[in-house]
Amino acid sequence: MGVVKKSMQDKAGKLLIVETSDELRTQLITVFSNAGYEVSTDYSGGMKAVLAFDPDLVILGANPPELDCCDLLSEIKSSKQTHNIRVLMLAPGGAPERTRGLDLGADDVLSVPFDSHEVLSRARVQLRSKLAADEALERLHAAEDNKDATQQVATAVNEERRTLRMGGIAALIALVGAGAIFIYFYRRGQEQNVRVYTAITRLQSGVLTQEKLLERSRQPAENTAPAASSADSQVIQLQKRSNDLKSQISNSSAEDAATLRNNLALVEGRLQKLETEGKFAHAIIQDYEPSVCLLHVVLGFRDHVTSLKLHYAGLTSTGEPVTDKLSNPLVSLNGNGPEVHVDIFGTGFLVSEKGQILTNHHVAEPWWQNDELKEMLDQGLEPEIVEMTAYFPNASHGISIHTEKISTEADVALVRGDITGLGLKQIAFAESARSAVGGSPVVLLGYPTGINAILARTAAATLQSIALTSNGEPKQLVEQLAQHHLIKPIVTQGHIGDILPDKIVYDAQTTSGGSGGPLFNNDGKVIGINFAMVRDFGGSNFAIPIAYGESLLKP
């Protein structure tokens, strides 16, 4: 192979899109063209098209026309001219399909449908990896050229200096060999670095820097004000409908008035039901809001073999992590910078005077069944809990907690901390499974979106003060929110849709961060622990029956 002449330092990269679906192809063209990439969709000639365009990355659909995707992938990876081209495969389906794509030789596989930001991020990872490999090859070829020149000079040296000549050649060969070994480990290290950092970036997407906090504080209040609850919106609409019907009745004939009165009775009945449900929700908030805490879990990582902790490679003079040529912070097991930490937020609620708190298994151990963290684990890294803290609404500081028990049957965990002096009330459980009735109202308390929802409700001046004091550091940020007594759970209302042996289906709104929140029935008793939601199917959230949590409290 000749010296690699093109460099990605001066351009975003060349992409060849091989996709049959017009919709997906158009979406991919838009995403990558807007990001500044040179994009081609001309793949009619198969490998001839690949060689002609000479892309840095091929985005390969699972069923391209007139081509077998597996054959094209095999040809790209087996050819000496193209084996360094990165291939990102799009595969309909889940883990089995993604695994099959990786086994076939793809550098990465993404499920369809995909998120535009994620496909861009994954493409950047592959392009960075290719750049590192190309630069390493350039250095290797330069070393080989130097070797050839040295050999030519050596042949002209007289026989009396043969020993010296042979020593020089041996040293050069050793140098080239060492260079090849260095290049192998350099490329491997670069690939691990970008994969690890990409995973960290995705996991840290909910953490705001000081700059972002200050920017948010300057936004108009209406842009950050929380939306009215669905129950409040229904009340407003029904009250308007009631007033309209009353006006119509006063101006209608006797025959029409009878129909209108029936409609009014239905509207008034629904209003009364909502008002009743609102009263029991208000009672739950008064009794138990102080006992529902925000959980902050900090993860670190260590190497499986050496037990060395993962660090940023170093810091600049301004205190920022050292970055590569594409401005991505470098991570290393031997770095001089601070340890790499990931901050995760969830919800918990107090269930005993001993300071025991129920939450989800995936909150207490965030790596459990977590695809994002799996990518880091695949690089030989082991996660560990650096710190776990609970923040109760009326407390001006967090309390350190530790995991006490984890259920083997459901996504439930019991953690514990010292609540002495906080004056908290433990939350009562429903007495039997019959306490959950299909169609009955429920109230959910929790911290969906973690600290973002709290920050959205914070006044601009206070947010500026917190941003400057905390410098955007997550631990200090949450402590500042606690000191200002801004940590309070969000309350949403809904109804039970279905009751299954291992889950309760309901429609009270929630999202990531609300995991571990208590689900109350209309008697003000906990019937379940929120643990999952269906993002693309409105009205389906899931709670684990409280019996699974009760079992962890038994000796």
Secondary structure, DSSP 4 states (H G I P E B T S, - for coil): -------GGGS--EEEEE---HHHHHHHHHHHHHTT-EEE---TTTHHHHHHH--SEEEEESS-TTS-HHHHHHHHHH-TTTTTSEEEEEEESSHHHHHHHHHTT-SEEEEES--HHHHHHHHHHHHHHHHHHHHHHHHHHHHHHHHHHHHHHHHHS-GGGHHHHHHHHHHHHHHHHHHHHHHHHHHHHHHHHHHHHHHHHHHTTTPPPHHHHHHHHTS-HHHHSPPPPHHHHHHHHHHHHHHHHHHHHHTS-HHHHHHHHHHHHHHHHHHHHHHHHHHHHHHHHHHHGGGEEEEEEEEEEEETTT-PBPEES-B-TTSPBPB-TTSPBPEETT-SSPBP-EEEEEEEEE-STT-EEEE-HHHHSTTTT-HHHHHHHTTTEEEEEEEEEEE-TT-SS-EEEEEEEE-SSSS-EEEEE--TTS---PPPBPSSGGG--TT-EEEEEE-TTTHHHHHHTS-HHHHHHHHHHHTT-HHHHHHHHHHTT----EEEEEEEEEEETTEEEE-----TT-TT-EEE-TTS-EEEEEEEE-TTSTT-EEEEEHHHHHHHH--
